Amino acid sequence: MNPGSKVRAWLPALRLLLAALWAGSIWGVSYLAAPSAFAVLDSTQAGSVVGTMLTREAWLAMVLAVLLWLLVAGSGDLDAKRRRWLNWTVFGMLACSLVVYLGLQPVMAAIRESAGPAGVRASPQWGTFMALHGVSQLLYLVESVLGAVLVIKAR
């Protein structure tokens, strides 16, 4: 067996590992860590902690998307249809993450900041904040479902 074929033999396992890392990070932050933070901390502290976790998750998503695109492009074991399917799934997950990170989180942070010491719940922008939060939750749900699909299809 030549060295190139040994590397190619590891590609499906590496794709699966990266897909599981990405999906697991979304599931861990969205469904375990964030609700836990809000259960034990006041909402201001919890929001700060969760915001930091979501920022790190967004950066992880960017890195893993690039790595997965490179792996999919270099995987000889994938036919064109499956390669396209994986690329679109990765793109969908990354798009969800970036819309939240670059679009929704900054606006929500600005609302929190402008609310002052009374907190965002006492702010006249509470409704806007909650609408943005709802869209954010929906995008994380979509990303987590796409993550499950990616894990299943990455092998």
Steps between C-alpha positions, in 0.01 A plus 500: 500500500649835400498800738239686294249217533560486876413869528191455282387212721489741797296769322154357582594463867642852513187641333287320758715624788477864387127472434447351847711772660299773329159348569601412856613855570165634381305248704716551808476878499141534381329226695720448807729791585275795413191377686721401795659846514158667507382255767775586750614854415313827483397586145774761448779261604344209313467711185864596522614139550277366225603781264864403550423133434303586186785717373744213547257261336472736200879509459512122531230478231707714263811288548315169473309612189826579320658172612195300395485669160867415448446140609193459281684648201791260553291190566516255216248275671214745437301521179403843367145487639613413853780758486246766399261388778775524764616839372147642514446358851823660620402825328156493668651444842757773451236741371286443812800558724611816319153655489478461878860605570532791256137607473294424809752491786634854442149646489399309814820616674423861408150466644642355823758779517243776445266352760735609777490375859126428493566220253359413163171372647419855616603648164248622244690280254418181692264384223764553232756319712268202548418487128871495415556237767225287348654525153836410653352193668335393174830532312679293765226237470547490122878484545469217751275298265741561212778390738323168555466458124867585453608242758287234334616584147865585571624140517 
